[in-house]
Amino acid sequence: MMRSVMISIRTTIVFMVLCGLLYPLLMVLVGQAAFPFQAQGEMLRGTSGRIVGSQLIAQATTSPGLFHPRPSAVNYNGDGSGGSNFGPTNPALIAEIRGNLAQVLKENPGLTASRVTPGMVESSASGLDPTISVTDAMLQVPRIAAATGLSRAQLGNVVLEYERGRFLGVFGEPRINVLDVNLFLLQLERKPLR
């Protein structure tokens, strides 16, 4: 019996070292060597060379000259992602969406409620989705054109240039990464990210 206990203890120690130390260390080294940008969190640098954000996490942006991300149930806090988890008939969700709709209409003069898509007023499941649909981006183009002096055609071309297609050609909708496009717009205007 004592022999079985000792074998169990040795086996546990060996697998703790293998699975808890060596394997994670190997994966970190492989990740750093093969995918350094992804392993570091896909951090992007602004025109000054300083890190301004991650391609994986949305940031709150209120500037009229920049694309705005989806609303966030966690206030764009990367430390605690999550949705509101309100059901479709929950009065709190309805009030949140009404407030978001009012904000979108205020920020985008000329846009009507019937043209606003759910992606512009509903937060994503994580609350940190860094992408918006191409349709949502195009609906923001008139506001950005008025604020920056760029033409709607130029901004439409920028959106299409930064468009990412459906995952595996089938899943999801065409989308753009808000931080990528905003960094490009700021580079055109030579302004730091706010």
LONU-897560 format. One record per residue: residue number from 1; residue in three letters; x, y, z of N, C-alpha, C, CB in turn. Coordinates in nm, 2 decimals, decimal comma, m for minus. Glycine has a CB too. Layout:
PT  n  res  nX  nY  nZ  caX  caY  caZ  cX  cY  cZ  cbX  cbY  cbZ
PT  NUM  ALA  X  Y  Z  X  Y  Z  X  Y  Z  X  Y  Z
...
//
This chain:
PT  n  res  nX  nY  nZ  caX  caY  caZ  cX  cY  cZ  cbX  cbY  cbZ
PT  1  MET  0,08  m0,12  0,00  0,00  0,00  0,00  0,09  0,13  0,00  m0,09  0,00  0,12
PT  2  MET  0,19  0,13  0,08  0,28  0,24  0,09  0,35  0,27  m0,04  0,39  0,22  0,20
PT  3  ARG  0,38  0,15  m0,11  0,45  0,16  m0,24  0,35  0,23  m0,34  0,48  0,02  m0,29
PT  4  SER  0,22  0,21  m0,34  0,13  0,27  m0,43  0,11  0,42  m0,40  m0,01  0,20  m0,41
PT  5  VAL  0,12  0,46  m0,27  0,11  0,60  m0,23  0,23  0,67  m0,28  0,10  0,61  m0,08
PT  6  MET  0,35  0,61  m0,27  0,47  0,68  m0,32  0,47  0,69  m0,47  0,60  0,60  m0,27
PT  7  ILE  0,42  0,59  m0,54  0,41  0,60  m0,69  0,31  0,71  m0,72  0,36  0,47  m0,75
PT  8  SER  0,20  0,73  m0,65  0,11  0,83  m0,68  0,17  0,97  m0,66  m0,02  0,81  m0,59
PT  9  ILE  0,24  0,98  m0,55  0,30  1,11  m0,52  0,41  1,15  m0,62  0,37  1,11  m0,38
PT  10  ARG  0,49  1,05  m0,66  0,59  1,08  m0,77  0,52  1,11  m0,90  0,68  0,96  m0,79
PT  11  THR  0,42  1,04  m0,94  0,35  1,07  m1,06  0,29  1,21  m1,06  0,24  0,96  m1,08
PT  12  THR  0,23  1,25  m0,95  0,17  1,38  m0,93  0,28  1,49  m0,95  0,10  1,39  m0,80
PT  13  ILE  0,39  1,47  m0,89  0,50  1,57  m0,90  0,55  1,58  m1,04  0,61  1,53  m0,80
PT  14  VAL  0,57  1,46  m1,11  0,62  1,46  m1,25  0,52  1,53  m1,34  0,64  1,31  m1,30
PT  15  PHE  0,39  1,51  m1,32  0,29  1,57  m1,41  0,27  1,72  m1,37  0,16  1,50  m1,40
PT  16  MET  0,29  1,76  m1,25  0,29  1,90  m1,21  0,40  1,97  m1,28  0,30  1,92  m1,06
PT  17  VAL  0,52  1,92  m1,28  0,63  1,98  m1,35  0,61  1,98  m1,50  0,76  1,91  m1,31
PT  18  LEU  0,57  1,87  m1,56  0,54  1,86  m1,70  0,43  1,96  m1,75  0,51  1,72  m1,74
PT  19  CYS  0,32  1,95  m1,69  0,20  2,02  m1,73  0,19  2,16  m1,67  0,07  1,94  m1,70
PT  20  GLY  0,24  2,18  m1,56  0,23  2,31  m1,49  0,35  2,40  m1,51  0,21  2,29  m1,35
PT  21  LEU  0,46  2,35  m1,56  0,58  2,43  m1,57  0,64  2,42  m1,72  0,69  2,39  m1,47
PT  22  LEU  0,68  2,30  m1,75  0,75  2,28  m1,88  0,66  2,31  m2,00  0,80  2,14  m1,89
PT  23  TYR  0,54  2,26  m2,00  0,45  2,28  m2,12  0,41  2,42  m2,13  0,32  2,19  m2,10
PT  24  PRO  0,37  2,49  m2,03  0,34  2,64  m2,04  0,46  2,72  m2,09  0,28  2,70  m1,91
PT  25  LEU  0,58  2,69  m2,04  0,70  2,76  m2,07  0,73  2,73  m2,22  0,82  2,71  m1,99
PT  26  LEU  0,71  2,61  m2,27  0,73  2,58  m2,41  0,64  2,65  m2,50  0,72  2,43  m2,43
PT  27  MET  0,51  2,66  m2,46  0,41  2,73  m2,54  0,44  2,88  m2,54  0,27  2,71  m2,48
PT  28  VAL  0,49  2,94  m2,43  0,52  3,08  m2,43  0,64  3,11  m2,53  0,56  3,13  m2,29
PT  29  LEU  0,74  3,02  m2,52  0,86  3,03  m2,61  0,82  3,02  m2,76  0,96  2,93  m2,57
PT  30  VAL  0,74  2,92  m2,79  0,69  2,90  m2,93  0,61  3,02  m2,97  0,61  2,77  m2,94
PT  31  GLY  0,52  3,06  m2,89  0,43  3,18  m2,92  0,52  3,30  m2,95  0,33  3,21  m2,81
PT  32  GLN  0,62  3,33  m2,86  0,70  3,45  m2,88  0,79  3,44  m3,01  0,79  3,46  m2,76
PT  33  ALA  0,83  3,32  m3,04  0,91  3,30  m3,16  0,83  3,30  m3,29  0,99  3,16  m3,15
PT  34  ALA  0,72  3,23  m3,29  0,64  3,21  m3,41  0,54  3,32  m3,44  0,57  3,08  m3,41
PT  35  PHE  0,48  3,38  m3,33  0,38  3,48  m3,34  0,40  3,60  m3,24  0,24  3,42  m3,32
PT  36  PRO  0,51  3,67  m3,26  0,54  3,77  m3,15  0,44  3,88  m3,14  0,68  3,83  m3,19
PT  37  PHE  0,38  3,93  m3,25  0,28  4,03  m3,24  0,16  3,99  m3,17  0,24  4,08  m3,39
PT  38  GLN  0,11  3,87  m3,20  m0,01  3,81  m3,13  0,02  3,78  m2,99  m0,06  3,69  m3,20
PT  39  ALA  0,14  3,72  m2,96  0,18  3,69  m2,82  0,19  3,81  m2,73  0,31  3,61  m2,82
PT  40  GLN  0,21  3,92  m2,78  0,22  4,04  m2,70  0,09  4,12  m2,69  0,33  4,14  m2,76
PT  41  GLY  m0,02  4,06  m2,74  m0,15  4,12  m2,73  m0,20  4,20  m2,84  m0,16  4,20  m2,60
PT  42  GLU  m0,13  4,19  m2,96  m0,16  4,27  m3,08  m0,17  4,42  m3,05  m0,29  4,22  m3,14
PT  43  MET  m0,07  4,47  m2,98  m0,06  4,61  m2,95  m0,03  4,70  m3,07  0,04  4,63  m2,83
PT  44  LEU  m0,09  4,81  m3,08  m0,07  4,90  m3,19  0,00  5,03  m3,14  m0,20  4,94  m3,27
PT  45  ARG  0,08  5,09  m3,22  0,15  5,21  m3,18  0,09  5,33  m3,26  0,30  5,20  m3,20
PT  46  GLY  0,08  5,44  m3,20  0,04  5,57  m3,27  0,15  5,63  m3,34  m0,02  5,66  m3,16
PT  47  THR  0,12  5,75  m3,39  0,22  5,82  m3,47  0,34  5,86  m3,39  0,16  5,95  m3,53
PT  48  SER  0,33  5,87  m3,26  0,44  5,90  m3,17  0,53  5,78  m3,14  0,39  5,97  m3,04
PT  49  GLY  0,48  5,66  m3,17  0,55  5,54  m3,14  0,51  5,48  m3,01  0,70  5,57  m3,14
PT  50  ARG  0,43  5,54  m2,94  0,38  5,49  m2,81  0,26  5,40  m2,83  0,35  5,60  m2,71
PT  51  ILE  0,25  5,29  m2,75  0,14  5,20  m2,76  0,01  5,27  m2,73  0,16  5,08  m2,67
PT  52  VAL  m0,09  5,26  m2,81  m0,22  5,33  m2,80  m0,33  5,23  m2,77  m0,25  5,42  m2,92
PT  53  GLY  m0,31  5,10  m2,79  m0,42  5,01  m2,77  m0,39  4,88  m2,83  m0,55  5,07  m2,82
PT  54  SER  m0,49  4,79  m2,82  m0,48  4,65  m2,87  m0,58  4,64  m2,98  m0,50  4,55  m2,76
PT  55  GLN  m0,55  4,56  m3,09  m0,65  4,53  m3,19  m0,76  4,44  m3,14  m0,58  4,46  m3,31
PT  56  LEU  m0,74  4,39  m3,02  m0,84  4,29  m2,96  m0,94  4,35  m2,87  m0,76  4,18  m2,89
PT  57  ILE  m0,92  4,48  m2,83  m1,00  4,54  m2,72  m1,05  4,68  m2,77  m0,93  4,55  m2,59
PT  58  ALA  m1,18  4,70  m2,77  m1,24  4,83  m2,81  m1,20  4,93  m2,71  m1,39  4,82  m2,82
PT  59  GLN  m1,20  5,06  m2,76  m1,18  5,17  m2,67  m1,29  5,27  m2,69  m1,04  5,24  m2,70
PT  60  ALA  m1,32  5,34  m2,58  m1,43  5,44  m2,59  m1,37  5,56  m2,67  m1,47  5,49  m2,45
PT  61  THR  m1,45  5,60  m2,77  m1,41  5,72  m2,85  m1,53  5,80  m2,87  m1,35  5,67  m2,99
PT  62  THR  m1,52  5,93  m2,84  m1,63  6,02  m2,86  m1,60  6,13  m2,96  m1,67  6,09  m2,73
PT  63  SER  m1,48  6,14  m3,02  m1,45  6,24  m3,11  m1,53  6,23  m3,24  m1,30  6,23  m3,15
PT  64  PRO  m1,59  6,34  m3,28  m1,68  6,33  m3,40  m1,60  6,29  m3,53  m1,75  6,46  m3,42
PT  65  GLY  m1,47  6,31  m3,53  m1,39  6,28  m3,64  m1,33  6,14  m3,65  m1,27  6,37  m3,65
PT  66  LEU  m1,38  6,05  m3,56  m1,34  5,91  m3,55  m1,45  5,82  m3,55  m1,25  5,89  m3,43
PT  67  PHE  m1,43  5,69  m3,59  m1,53  5,59  m3,59  m1,55  5,55  m3,44  m1,49  5,47  m3,67
PT  68  HIS  m1,68  5,53  m3,41  m1,71  5,49  m3,27  m1,74  5,34  m3,26  m1,83  5,57  m3,22
PT  69  PRO  m1,69  5,27  m3,16  m1,71  5,13  m3,15  m1,86  5,10  m3,10  m1,61  5,06  m3,05
PT  70  ARG  m1,89  4,97  m3,08  m2,02  4,93  m3,03  m2,02  4,98  m2,88  m2,04  4,78  m3,04
PT  71  PRO  m2,14  5,00  m2,83  m2,15  5,03  m2,68  m2,09  4,91  m2,60  m2,30  5,05  m2,64
PT  72  SER  m2,05  4,94  m2,48  m1,99  4,84  m2,39  m2,07  4,83  m2,26  m1,84  4,88  m2,37
PT  73  ALA  m2,10  4,71  m2,22  m2,17  4,69  m2,09  m2,07  4,70  m1,98  m2,24  4,55  m2,09
PT  74  VAL  m1,94  4,70  m2,01  m1,84  4,70  m1,90  m1,76  4,83  m1,91  m1,75  4,58  m1,91
PT  75  ASN  m1,81  4,93  m1,99  m1,74  5,06  m2,00  m1,60  5,04  m2,06  m1,73  5,13  m1,87
PT  76  TYR  m1,58  4,95  m2,15  m1,46  4,92  m2,22  m1,34  4,89  m2,13  m1,42  5,05  m2,30
PT  77  ASN  m1,37  4,83  m2,01  m1,27  4,79  m1,92  m1,22  4,65  m1,95  m1,33  4,79  m1,77
PT  78  GLY  m1,10  4,64  m2,00  m1,04  4,51  m2,03  m1,02  4,42  m1,92  m0,91  4,54  m2,10
PT  79  ASP  m1,02  4,47  m1,80  m1,00  4,38  m1,68  m1,12  4,29  m1,65  m0,97  4,46  m1,56
PT  80  GLY  m1,24  4,33  m1,70  m1,36  4,25  m1,67  m1,46  4,25  m1,78  m1,43  4,31  m1,54
PT  81  SER  m1,43  4,17  m1,88  m1,52  4,17  m2,00  m1,65  4,10  m1,96  m1,46  4,10  m2,11
PT  82  GLY  m1,76  4,13  m2,03  m1,89  4,07  m2,01  m2,00  4,15  m2,07  m1,91  4,04  m1,86
PT  83  GLY  m2,11  4,09  m2,10  m2,23  4,16  m2,15  m2,32  4,19  m2,03  m2,30  4,07  m2,25
PT  84  SER  m2,43  4,26  m2,06  m2,52  4,30  m1,96  m2,60  4,18  m1,91  m2,61  4,41  m2,01
PT  85  ASN  m2,62  4,08  m2,00  m2,69  3,95  m1,97  m2,84  3,98  m1,94  m2,63  3,88  m1,85
PT  86  PHE  m2,89  4,10  m1,99  m3,03  4,12  m1,97  m3,11  4,05  m2,08  m3,06  4,28  m1,98
PT  87  GLY  m3,22  3,99  m2,05  m3,31  3,93  m2,14  m3,38  4,03  m2,23  m3,42  3,84  m2,07
PT  88  PRO  m3,43  3,99  m2,35  m3,49  4,08  m2,45  m3,61  4,16  m2,40  m3,53  4,00  m2,57
PT  89  THR  m3,67  4,11  m2,29  m3,79  4,19  m2,24  m3,76  4,26  m2,11  m3,91  4,10  m2,22
PT  90  ASN  m3,63  4,26  m2,07  m3,59  4,33  m1,95  m3,60  4,48  m1,97  m3,45  4,28  m1,91
PT  91  PRO  m3,67  4,55  m1,88  m3,68  4,69  m1,89  m3,55  4,77  m1,89  m3,77  4,75  m1,78
PT  92  ALA  m3,45  4,71  m1,81  m3,32  4,77  m1,81  m3,25  4,77  m1,95  m3,23  4,70  m1,70
PT  93  LEU  m3,27  4,66  m2,02  m3,21  4,65  m2,15  m3,28  4,75  m2,25  m3,22  4,50  m2,21
PT  94  ILE  m3,41  4,75  m2,24  m3,48  4,84  m2,33  m3,44  4,99  m2,30  m3,63  4,83  m2,30
PT  95  ALA  m3,42  5,02  m2,17  m3,38  5,16  m2,14  m3,24  5,19  m2,19  m3,39  5,18  m1,98
PT  96  GLU  m3,15  5,09  m2,18  m3,01  5,10  m2,22  m3,01  5,12  m2,37  m2,93  4,97  m2,19
PT  97  ILE  m3,09  5,04  m2,45  m3,09  5,06  m2,59  m3,15  5,19  m2,63  m3,17  4,94  m2,66
PT  98  ARG  m3,25  5,24  m2,56  m3,31  5,37  m2,60  m3,21  5,48  m2,57  m3,44  5,40  m2,51
PT  99  GLY  m3,13  5,47  m2,46  m3,03  5,57  m2,43  m2,92  5,56  m2,54  m2,97  5,54  m2,30
PT  100  ASN  m2,88  5,44  m2,58  m2,78  5,43  m2,68  m2,83  5,49  m2,82  m2,73  5,28  m2,70
PT  101  LEU  m2,95  5,46  m2,85  m3,01  5,51  m2,97  m3,01  5,66  m2,97  m3,15  5,46  m2,99
PT  102  ALA  m3,05  5,72  m2,86  m3,06  5,87  m2,85  m2,91  5,92  m2,87  m3,11  5,91  m2,71
PT  103  GLN  m2,81  5,86  m2,81  m2,68  5,90  m2,83  m2,63  5,89  m2,97  m2,58  5,82  m2,74
PT  104  VAL  m2,66  5,78  m3,04  m2,62  5,76  m3,18  m2,69  5,87  m3,27  m2,66  5,62  m3,23
PT  105  LEU  m2,82  5,90  m3,25  m2,88  6,00  m3,33  m2,83  6,14  m3,30  m3,04  5,99  m3,30
PT  106  LYS  m2,79  6,16  m3,18  m2,74  6,29  m3,14  m2,60  6,31  m3,21  m2,72  6,31  m2,99
PT  107  GLU  m2,52  6,21  m3,21  m2,38  6,21  m3,26  m2,38  6,21  m3,42  m2,30  6,10  m3,22
PT  108  ASN  m2,49  6,16  m3,48  m2,49  6,15  m3,62  m2,61  6,22  m3,68  m2,50  6,00  m3,66
PT  109  PRO  m2,61  6,35  m3,69  m2,72  6,43  m3,74  m2,76  6,38  m3,88  m2,69  6,58  m3,74
PT  110  GLY  m2,89  6,37  m3,91  m2,94  6,32  m4,03  m2,97  6,17  m4,04  m2,84  6,36  m4,14
PT  111  LEU  m2,91  6,10  m3,94  m2,94  5,96  m3,93  m3,07  5,94  m3,87  m2,82  5,88  m3,86
PT  112  THR  m3,16  5,85  m3,92  m3,29  5,82  m3,86  m3,28  5,69  m3,79  m3,40  5,82  m3,97
PT  113  ALA  m3,37  5,68  m3,69  m3,38  5,56  m3,61  m3,40  5,44  m3,69  m3,49  5,57  m3,50
PT  114  SER  m3,47  5,45  m3,80  m3,50  5,33  m3,88  m3,38  5,28  m3,95  m3,61  5,36  m3,99
PT  115  ARG  m3,28  5,36  m3,97  m3,15  5,32  m4,04  m3,05  5,26  m3,94  m3,10  5,43  m4,12
PT  116  VAL  m3,07  5,29  m3,81  m2,97  5,25  m3,71  m2,98  5,10  m3,69  m2,99  5,32  m3,57
PT  117  THR  m2,86  5,03  m3,70  m2,86  4,89  m3,69  m2,84  4,84  m3,54  m2,74  4,83  m3,77
PT  118  PRO  m2,88  4,72  m3,51  m2,86  4,67  m3,37  m2,72  4,69  m3,32  m2,91  4,53  m3,36
PT  119  GLY  m2,62  4,67  m3,41  m2,48  4,67  m3,36  m2,44  4,81  m3,31  m2,40  4,64  m3,48
PT  120  MET  m2,52  4,92  m3,35  m2,48  5,05  m3,30  m2,54  5,08  m3,16  m2,53  5,15  m3,40
PT  121  VAL  m2,64  5,00  m3,12  m2,71  5,03  m2,99  m2,70  4,92  m2,89  m2,85  5,06  m3,02
PT  122  GLU  m2,66  4,80  m2,93  m2,65  4,69  m2,84  m2,50  4,66  m2,81  m2,72  4,56  m2,90
PT  123  SER  m2,47  4,63  m2,69  m2,33  4,60  m2,66  m2,30  4,46  m2,70  m2,30  4,62  m2,51
PT  124  SER  m2,18  4,43  m2,72  m2,14  4,30  m2,76  m2,14  4,20  m2,64  m2,00  4,30  m2,83
PT  125  ALA  m2,12  4,08  m2,67  m2,12  3,98  m2,56  m2,01  4,00  m2,46  m2,12  3,84  m2,61
PT  126  SER  m1,89  4,04  m2,51  m1,78  4,07  m2,42  m1,78  4,21  m2,37  m1,65  4,04  m2,49
PT  127  GLY  m1,84  4,30  m2,44  m1,84  4,44  m2,40  m1,71  4,51  m2,45  m1,85  4,46  m2,26
PT  128  LEU  m1,63  4,43  m2,53  m1,50  4,48  m2,57  m1,47  4,45  m2,72  m1,38  4,41  m2,49
PT  129  ASP  m1,58  4,42  m2,79  m1,56  4,39  m2,94  m1,49  4,51  m3,01  m1,70  4,36  m3,00
PT  130  PRO  m1,38  4,48  m3,07  m1,30  4,59  m3,14  m1,35  4,62  m3,28  m1,16  4,56  m3,14
PT  131  THR  m1,45  4,54  m3,33  m1,49  4,56  m3,46  m1,64  4,61  m3,47  m1,48  4,43  m3,54
PT  132  ILE  m1,67  4,68  m3,58  m1,80  4,71  m3,61  m1,83  4,67  m3,76  m1,83  4,87  m3,60
PT  133  SER  m1,96  4,65  m3,79  m1,99  4,60  m3,92  m1,96  4,72  m4,02  m2,14  4,56  m3,94
PT  134  VAL  m1,94  4,68  m4,15  m1,91  4,78  m4,25  m2,03  4,87  m4,27  m1,89  4,71  m4,39
PT  135  THR  m2,15  4,82  m4,25  m2,28  4,90  m4,25  m2,27  5,00  m4,14  m2,40  4,81  m4,24
PT  136  ASP  m2,24  4,97  m4,02  m2,23  5,06  m3,91  m2,12  5,17  m3,94  m2,19  4,99  m3,78
PT  137  ALA  m2,01  5,13  m4,00  m1,90  5,22  m4,03  m1,96  5,32  m4,14  m1,78  5,15  m4,08
PT  138  MET  m2,02  5,27  m4,24  m2,07  5,36  m4,35  m2,18  5,46  m4,29  m2,13  5,28  m4,46
PT  139  LEU  m2,25  5,42  m4,19  m2,35  5,51  m4,13  m2,28  5,62  m4,05  m2,45  5,44  m4,04
PT  140  GLN  m2,16  5,60  m4,01  m2,08  5,71  m3,94  m2,01  5,80  m4,03  m1,99  5,64  m3,84
PT  141  VAL  m1,99  5,76  m4,16  m1,91  5,84  m4,25  m1,96  5,99  m4,27  m1,92  5,77  m4,39
PT  142  PRO  m2,09  6,02  m4,28  m2,12  6,16  m4,29  m2,08  6,25  m4,17  m2,28  6,17  m4,30
PT  143  ARG  m2,08  6,19  m4,05  m2,04  6,27  m3,93  m1,89  6,29  m3,94  m2,07  6,19  m3,80
PT  144  ILE  m1,81  6,19  m3,97  m1,67  6,20  m3,98  m1,63  6,29  m4,09  m1,60  6,06  m4,00
PT  145  ALA  m1,70  6,29  m4,20  m1,67  6,38  m4,32  m1,68  6,52  m4,27  m1,75  6,34  m4,44
PT  146  ALA  m1,79  6,55  m4,20  m1,82  6,69  m4,16  m1,71  6,73  m4,06  m1,96  6,70  m4,09
PT  147  ALA  m1,67  6,64  m3,97  m1,57  6,68  m3,87  m1,43  6,69  m3,92  m1,57  6,58  m3,76
PT  148  THR  m1,39  6,61  m4,02  m1,25  6,61  m4,07  m1,23  6,69  m4,20  m1,21  6,47  m4,09
PT  149  GLY  m1,33  6,71  m4,28  m1,31  6,77  m4,41  m1,28  6,67  m4,52  m1,20  6,87  m4,40
PT  150  LEU  m1,26  6,54  m4,48  m1,24  6,44  m4,58  m1,38  6,42  m4,65  m1,19  6,31  m4,52
PT  151  SER  m1,37  6,38  m4,78  m1,50  6,36  m4,85  m1,56  6,22  m4,81  m1,48  6,36  m5,00
PT  152  ARG  m1,69  6,21  m4,83  m1,76  6,08  m4,79  m1,70  5,97  m4,88  m1,91  6,10  m4,82
PT  153  ALA  m1,67  6,00  m5,00  m1,61  5,90  m5,09  m1,48  5,85  m5,04  m1,60  5,96  m5,24
PT  154  GLN  m1,39  5,95  m5,00  m1,26  5,91  m4,94  m1,28  5,82  m4,82  m1,18  6,03  m4,90
PT  155  LEU  m1,37  5,86  m4,73  m1,39  5,78  m4,61  m1,45  5,64  m4,64  m1,49  5,85  m4,51
PT  156  GLY  m1,54  5,64  m4,74  m1,60  5,51  m4,78  m1,49  5,42  m4,84  m1,71  5,53  m4,89
PT  157  ASN  m1,40  5,47  m4,91  m1,29  5,39  m4,96  m1,20  5,34  m4,85  m1,20  5,48  m5,06
PT  158  VAL  m1,18  5,43  m4,74  m1,10  5,39  m4,63  m1,16  5,27  m4,56  m1,08  5,50  m4,53
PT  159  VAL  m1,30  5,28  m4,54  m1,37  5,17  m4,48  m1,35  5,04  m4,56  m1,52  5,20  m4,47
PT  160  LEU  m1,37  5,05  m4,69  m1,36  4,93  m4,78  m1,22  4,88  m4,78  m1,40  4,96  m4,92
PT  161  GLU  m1,12  4,97  m4,77  m0,98  4,92  m4,76  m0,95  4,84  m4,64  m0,88  5,04  m4,77
PT  162  TYR  m1,01  4,88  m4,53  m0,99  4,81  m4,40  m1,09  4,70  m4,37  m0,99  4,92  m4,28
PT  163  GLU  m1,18  4,67  m4,46  m1,28  4,57  m4,44  m1,21  4,43  m4,43  m1,38  4,57  m4,56
PT  164  ARG  m1,26  4,36  m4,33  m1,23  4,22  m4,31  m1,35  4,14  m4,35  m1,18  4,19  m4,16
PT  165  GLY  m1,33  4,04  m4,43  m1,44  3,96  m4,48  m1,50  3,86  m4,37  m1,40  3,88  m4,60
PT  166  ARG  m1,59  3,78  m4,41  m1,65  3,68  m4,32  m1,54  3,58  m4,28  m1,77  3,61  m4,39
PT  167  PHE  m1,55  3,53  m4,16  m1,45  3,43  m4,11  m1,47  3,30  m4,19  m1,47  3,40  m3,96
PT  168  LEU  m1,37  3,25  m4,25  m1,37  3,14  m4,34  m1,47  3,16  m4,46  m1,41  3,01  m4,26
PT  169  GLY  m1,50  3,28  m4,49  m1,58  3,31  m4,60  m1,73  3,29  m4,58  m1,54  3,23  m4,72
PT  170  VAL  m1,77  3,24  m4,46  m1,90  3,20  m4,43  m1,96  3,27  m4,30  m1,91  3,05  m4,41
PT  171  PHE  m1,88  3,27  m4,19  m1,93  3,31  m4,06  m1,92  3,46  m4,04  m1,86  3,24  m3,96
PT  172  GLY  m2,02  3,52  m3,98  m2,02  3,66  m3,94  m2,05  3,75  m4,06  m1,89  3,69  m3,88
PT  173  GLU  m2,03  3,88  m4,03  m2,05  3,98  m4,13  m1,92  4,05  m4,16  m2,16  4,09  m4,08
PT  174  PRO  m1,91  4,11  m4,28  m1,79  4,20  m4,31  m1,78  4,31  m4,20  m1,80  4,26  m4,45
PT  175  ARG  m1,65  4,33  m4,16  m1,64  4,42  m4,04  m1,51  4,50  m4,06  m1,64  4,35  m3,91
PT  176  ILE  m1,49  4,60  m3,97  m1,36  4,68  m3,97  m1,32  4,68  m3,82  m1,38  4,82  m4,03
PT  177  ASN  m1,19  4,69  m3,80  m1,14  4,71  m3,67  m1,13  4,86  m3,65  m1,00  4,64  m3,65
PT  178  VAL  m1,20  4,91  m3,55  m1,22  5,05  m3,52  m1,08  5,12  m3,49  m1,31  5,08  m3,41
PT  179  LEU  m1,00  5,06  m3,41  m0,87  5,12  m3,38  m0,78  5,13  m3,50  m0,80  5,04  m3,27
PT  180  ASP  m0,78  5,03  m3,59  m0,70  5,03  m3,71  m0,74  5,15  m3,80  m0,72  4,90  m3,79
PT  181  VAL  m0,87  5,17  m3,82  m0,92  5,27  m3,91  m0,89  5,41  m3,84  m1,07  5,25  m3,94
PT  182  ASN  m0,92  5,42  m3,71  m0,90  5,55  m3,64  m0,75  5,59  m3,64  m0,95  5,54  m3,50
PT  183  LEU  m0,66  5,50  m3,63  m0,52  5,53  m3,63  m0,48  5,58  m3,77  m0,43  5,41  m3,60
PT  184  PHE  m0,54  5,52  m3,88  m0,52  5,57  m4,01  m0,57  5,71  m4,03  m0,58  5,47  m4,11
PT  185  LEU  m0,69  5,74  m3,98  m0,75  5,87  m3,99  m0,66  5,97  m3,91  m0,89  5,87  m3,94
PT  186  LEU  m0,62  5,94  m3,80  m0,53  6,03  m3,72  m0,40  6,05  m3,79  m0,51  5,97  m3,58
PT  187  GLN  m0,35  5,95  m3,85  m0,23  5,97  m3,93  m0,25  6,07  m4,04  m0,17  5,83  m3,98
PT  188  LEU  m0,36  6,06  m4,11  m0,39  6,16  m4,21  m0,40  6,30  m4,16  m0,53  6,12  m4,28
PT  189  GLU  m0,45  6,31  m4,04  m0,46  6,44  m3,98  m0,35  6,48  m3,89  m0,59  6,45  m3,90
PT  190  ARG  m0,26  6,38  m3,87  m0,14  6,40  m3,78  m0,17  6,44  m3,64  m0,04  6,50  m3,84
PT  191  LYS  m0,28  6,37  m3,58  m0,32  6,40  m3,45  m0,29  6,28  m3,36  m0,47  6,44  m3,44
PT  192  PRO  m0,26  6,30  m3,23  m0,25  6,19  m3,14  m0,38  6,12  m3,11  m0,17  6,23  m3,01
PT  193  LEU  m0,38  6,00  m3,07  m0,50  5,93  m3,03  m0,55  5,98  m2,90  m0,48  5,77  m3,02
PT  194  ARG  m0,68  6,02  m2,90  m0,74  6,07  m2,78  m0,81  5,96  m2,70  m0,84  6,18  m2,80
//
